Amino acid sequence: MKKISLYILMLLLLSVVLIGCSTSDSEEENTTDNNSDETTSEETTENETDAEYPITIEHALGEAVIESKPERIATIQWANHDIVLALGVEPVGFSAANFGVEDDSGLLPWTTEKLEELGIENPNIYQDTDGLDFEAIADSNPDVILAAYSGITEEDYEILTQIAPVVAYPTSPWTTTWREQVLLNAEGMGMKEDGEQLIADTEQLIEDKVAEYPEIVGKKIVWVNFSATDMSGLHLYTPTDTRVSFLQELGMEYPENIIEMIEDETAYSLNLSSENADVLNEADVIIGYGDESLYEAVKADSRLGQITAIERGSVAFIGGNSTLAASGTPNPLSIAYTIDDYLDIIADAVSKIDE
């Protein structure tokens, strides 16, 4: 009986040993598998990072090579900071607005509104309305400088690139559309998908607003700047200019006879003698910077007063240094802030056609 009990005890001990070995092997295998999973996960993360950065953004002045996702983002010149703010990020510094500002803040109202929404109380504003403040830009220690909508020169660019990579305009100065602005700046921030969503949201807003003004769709419009002190010449913006391309986006058209006069497709403006003012007769509406007194002066001129749109009052003049004037070169924030007023004055000009 004792021998049998001893035998059984030995079998039980052997079973425990075998089970322990099996468990140990299993745990070792699991550990190996887990380590393998972690290694794979790490490799995947590293590969994804490698696939995203460094990124290269080509532009008219060269290319911006961005090694890693920027944390400190600076913007210069017109409206680029509005894109950054619209994407929910505070720039480490941005240029003061030099047009349409009605106080000494250097801020347009849609910028102020967004800053307040994001809880930003003391933004770092470069006082560079008379030229870039390179020292202030350098002091803000940016990882990237966004200038997708700007007029920086090659000399400016060379200095700026010594501070940080620079995302400049895609083709020529001051001709970047609001969509290109968003895409280039968002890509420079490492937020391309967010930029695409911002574009989609803005497009939907424009579509909804234009649907309320069907009478303006298909009307021919020309942006003309007149001078009350010199009626001998006319300054027109071409479809390359963002002011005109936005009007086209609102469903309006640019007269073909004027397009044929544009020799340089990259030029955003065209100068004409008042002797050629009759080319503007193709326009249903004339839009430009000015006020009622300028309109009366143009209407009284022997040549300019005979332009069809001028004669019948189909004119949308915008105060030269107003908020609405500043929104003529649009971005998502300015569009949302002013589109109702903008469409109102255009619709009022269109209403004069059938009077």
C-alpha positions in Angstrom: 0.0 0.0 0.0 2.8 2.3 0.9 4.6 1.4 -2.4 1.5 2.3 -4.4 1.1 5.6 -2.5 4.7 6.4 -3.2 4.3 5.6 -6.8 1.2 7.8 -7.1 3.0 10.6 -5.4 5.9 10.4 -7.8 3.4 10.5 -10.8 1.8 13.6 -9.3 5.1 15.3 -8.8 6.1 14.5 -12.4 2.8 15.9 -13.7 3.4 19.1 -11.8 6.9 19.4 -13.3 5.5 18.8 -16.8 2.7 21.2 -16.4 5.1 23.8 -15.0 7.4 23.3 -18.0 4.5 23.6 -20.4 3.3 26.7 -18.7 6.7 28.2 -18.8 7.2 27.4 -22.5 3.8 28.8 -23.2 4.5 32.0 -21.3 7.9 32.3 -23.0 6.1 31.9 -26.4 3.5 34.5 -25.4 6.3 36.9 -24.2 8.1 36.4 -27.5 4.8 37.0 -29.4 4.1 40.1 -27.4 7.6 41.4 -27.9 7.2 40.7 -31.6 3.9 42.6 -31.6 5.5 45.5 -29.8 8.4 45.5 -32.2 6.0 45.5 -35.2 4.0 48.3 -33.6 7.1 50.4 -33.1 8.3 49.7 -36.6 4.9 50.6 -38.0 4.9 53.9 -36.0 8.4 54.6 -37.2 7.6 53.8 -40.8 4.5 56.0 -40.7 6.6 58.9 -39.3 9.2 58.3 -41.9 6.5 58.3 -44.6 5.3 61.7 -43.4 8.5 63.5 -42.6 10.6 65.0 -43.8 8.2 66.6 -46.3 9.1 68.9 -49.2 6.8 71.6 -50.4 7.7 73.1 -53.7 6.8 76.8 -54.4 7.8 79.6 -56.8 11.0 80.5 -54.8 12.3 77.1 -54.2 11.2 74.4 -51.8 10.5 74.1 -48.0 12.0 70.9 -46.5 10.3 70.3 -43.1 12.0 67.7 -41.0 9.3 67.1 -38.4 5.8 68.3 -37.5 6.2 72.0 -36.7 5.3 73.1 -33.2 6.1 76.8 -33.5 4.4 78.3 -36.6 5.0 81.9 -37.8 3.2 83.6 -40.6 4.0 86.8 -42.6 2.2 89.3 -44.7 -1.4 89.0 -45.6 -4.0 86.5 -44.1 -1.7 83.5 -43.6 -2.3 83.7 -39.9 -6.0 83.5 -40.4 -5.5 80.0 -41.9 -3.5 78.9 -38.9 -6.1 80.3 -36.5 -9.0 78.7 -38.5 -7.2 75.4 -37.9 -7.2 76.0 -34.2 -3.5 76.8 -33.7 -1.9 79.9 -32.2 1.0 81.3 -34.3 4.1 82.3 -32.5 4.0 85.5 -34.5 2.2 87.0 -37.4 2.2 90.3 -39.5 0.0 93.2 -38.6 -2.8 93.8 -41.1 -2.0 96.9 -43.2 -5.3 97.5 -44.9 -8.9 97.7 -43.7 -8.0 98.1 -40.1 -10.1 100.7 -38.4 -8.0 101.0 -35.2 -4.3 100.6 -34.2 -4.6 96.9 -33.3 -3.2 95.6 -36.5 -6.1 93.1 -36.5 -9.0 92.7 -38.8 -12.3 91.9 -37.0 -12.5 88.2 -38.1 -9.0 87.7 -36.8 -10.0 89.3 -33.5 -13.1 87.2 -33.3 -11.1 84.0 -33.8 -8.4 85.0 -31.3 -11.1 85.5 -28.7 -12.8 82.2 -29.6 -9.4 80.4 -29.0 -8.7 82.3 -25.8 -5.6 84.0 -27.2 -5.2 87.3 -25.3 -1.8 88.6 -26.3 -0.8 87.5 -29.8 2.7 88.3 -31.0 2.2 90.7 -33.9 5.1 91.7 -36.1 4.9 95.4 -36.8 6.1 95.0 -40.3 3.7 97.0 -42.4 6.6 99.0 -43.9 8.7 95.9 -44.5 9.4 92.5 -42.9 10.8 92.7 -39.4 13.3 89.9 -39.7 14.6 90.4 -36.1 11.1 90.0 -34.7 10.5 86.9 -36.8 13.7 85.4 -35.7 13.0 86.2 -32.1 9.8 84.2 -32.2 11.9 81.1 -32.9 9.6 79.5 -35.5 9.9 75.9 -36.9 8.3 77.1 -40.1 7.3 80.4 -41.7 4.1 80.4 -43.7 3.8 82.9 -46.6 1.6 81.2 -49.1 -0.2 84.4 -49.8 2.4 87.1 -50.0 4.7 89.2 -52.2 8.0 88.3 -50.6 11.0 88.8 -52.9 13.9 86.4 -53.5 16.0 88.5 -51.2 13.4 88.3 -48.5 13.2 84.6 -49.0 16.9 84.1 -48.7 17.0 85.9 -45.3 13.9 84.1 -44.0 15.2 80.7 -44.9 18.1 81.3 -42.5 15.5 81.5 -39.7 13.3 78.5 -40.7 11.9 76.7 -43.7 9.6 79.0 -45.7 6.4 78.0 -47.5 6.0 80.7 -50.2 3.4 81.3 -53.0 3.0 78.6 -55.6 3.4 80.6 -58.8 3.6 84.4 -58.5 3.2 87.1 -55.8 -0.3 88.0 -54.5 -2.1 85.5 -56.8 -2.6 82.5 -54.4 -6.3 81.5 -54.3 -7.8 81.0 -50.9 -7.9 77.2 -51.5 -4.2 77.2 -52.3 -3.5 79.3 -49.2 -5.3 76.7 -47.1 -3.7 73.7 -48.7 -0.1 75.1 -48.7 -0.2 76.5 -45.2 -2.0 73.4 -43.7 0.5 71.1 -45.3 3.3 73.3 -43.9 1.7 72.8 -40.4 1.4 69.1 -40.8 -2.4 69.4 -40.9 -3.2 68.7 -44.6 -6.4 66.7 -43.9 -7.6 69.4 -41.5 -7.0 71.9 -44.3 -9.0 69.9 -46.8 -11.9 69.8 -44.3 -11.7 73.6 -43.8 -11.9 74.0 -47.6 -15.0 71.7 -47.8 -16.7 73.6 -45.0 -16.0 77.0 -46.6 -17.2 75.7 -50.0 -20.5 74.6 -48.4 -20.9 78.0 -46.8 -20.4 79.8 -50.1 -22.8 77.5 -51.9 -25.5 78.0 -49.3 -25.1 81.8 -49.3 -25.0 82.1 -53.1 -28.2 80.1 -53.3 -29.9 83.0 -51.6 -28.9 85.4 -54.5 -29.7 83.6 -57.8 -29.9 86.9 -59.6 -26.2 87.4 -59.6 -25.3 84.1 -61.2 -24.0 84.4 -64.7 -23.7 88.2 -64.6 -20.5 89.7 -66.1 -18.4 91.7 -63.7 -15.2 93.6 -63.8 -13.2 94.9 -60.9 -12.1 98.5 -61.8 -10.2 101.0 -59.7 -10.9 104.6 -60.7 -9.0 107.7 -59.5 -10.9 110.9 -58.8 -7.8 112.9 -59.5 -6.9 111.2 -62.7 -9.6 110.0 -65.1 -7.1 109.3 -67.9 -6.4 105.7 -66.9 -8.1 102.6 -65.5 -6.7 99.9 -63.3 -8.4 96.5 -63.6 -7.8 93.2 -61.7 -7.6 90.2 -63.9 -9.0 86.7 -63.3 -5.6 85.7 -61.9 -6.2 88.0 -58.9 -7.9 86.5 -55.9 -10.5 89.2 -55.8 -11.8 88.3 -59.3 -11.4 84.6 -58.9 -13.6 84.8 -55.8 -16.3 86.7 -57.8 -16.2 83.9 -60.3 -16.7 81.5 -57.5 -19.8 83.4 -56.6 -21.2 82.5 -60.0 -20.2 85.6 -61.9 -18.3 85.8 -65.1 -15.4 87.9 -66.5 -16.0 89.5 -69.9 -14.2 87.6 -72.6 -13.3 90.7 -74.6 -11.2 91.9 -71.6 -9.6 88.5 -71.1 -8.3 88.7 -74.7 -6.5 91.9 -73.8 -4.4 90.3 -71.1 -1.0 89.5 -72.5 0.6 88.1 -69.3 -1.5 85.3 -67.8 0.4 85.6 -64.5 -0.4 89.3 -64.1 -3.0 90.1 -61.5 -3.8 93.6 -62.9 -4.2 95.4 -66.2 -3.9 99.1 -66.9 -6.0 100.7 -69.6 -6.3 104.2 -71.1 -9.7 105.8 -70.6 -9.8 106.0 -74.4 -10.5 102.3 -74.3 -13.2 102.5 -71.6 -15.8 101.2 -74.1 -14.4 97.7 -73.5 -16.1 97.8 -70.1 -19.5 98.0 -71.8 -19.5 94.2 -71.8 -19.8 94.2 -68.0 -23.2 94.0 -66.3 -21.6 95.2 -63.0 -18.5 97.2 -62.1 -17.0 96.6 -58.7 -14.1 98.5 -57.2 -12.7 100.5 -54.3 -14.4 103.8 -53.8 -17.5 105.7 -52.4 -20.4 107.7 -53.6 -18.4 110.8 -54.3 -16.0 108.8 -56.6 -19.0 107.3 -58.4 -20.4 110.8 -59.1 -17.0 112.0 -60.4 -16.7 109.0 -62.7 -20.3 109.4 -63.9 -19.6 113.1 -64.7 -16.5 112.3 -66.8 -17.2 112.6 -70.6 -15.7 109.2 -71.4 -16.1 107.1 -68.3 -19.6 108.3 -67.7 -20.7 106.6 -70.9 -19.7 103.1 -69.7 -23.0 101.2 -69.6 -22.7 100.0 -66.0 -21.7 103.5 -64.8 -24.5 105.2 -66.6 -27.2 103.0 -65.2 -25.7 102.7 -61.7 -24.8 99.0 -61.7 -21.8 99.7 -59.5 -20.7 98.1 -56.3 -18.1 100.5 -54.8 -16.5 99.4 -51.6 -15.0 101.8 -49.0 -11.3 102.0 -49.7 -10.0 101.1 -46.2 -12.9 99.2 -44.8 -13.4 95.8 -43.4 -15.3 94.7 -46.5 -12.5 96.0 -48.8 -10.0 94.0 -46.8 -12.1 90.8 -47.4 -11.8 91.2 -51.2 -8.7 89.0 -51.0 -10.5 86.2 -49.2 -9.7 83.4 -46.8 -12.1 81.2 -44.8 -12.3 83.6 -41.8 -13.0 86.7 -43.9 -15.4 84.9 -46.1 -17.5 83.7 -43.2 -17.4 87.2 -41.6 -18.3 89.3 -44.7 -20.1 87.2 -47.3 -23.6 88.5 -46.4 -22.6 92.1 -46.8 -20.6 91.3 -50.0 -23.4 89.6 -51.7 -25.8 92.3 -50.7 -23.9 95.1 -52.5 -23.4 93.0 -55.6 -27.1 92.1 -55.7 -28.0 95.7 -55.3 -25.8 96.6 -58.3 -27.4 93.8 -60.4 -30.9 95.0 -59.5 -30.2 98.2 -61.5 -29.8 96.3 -64.7 -33.6 96.0 -65.3 -34.6 99.4 -63.8 
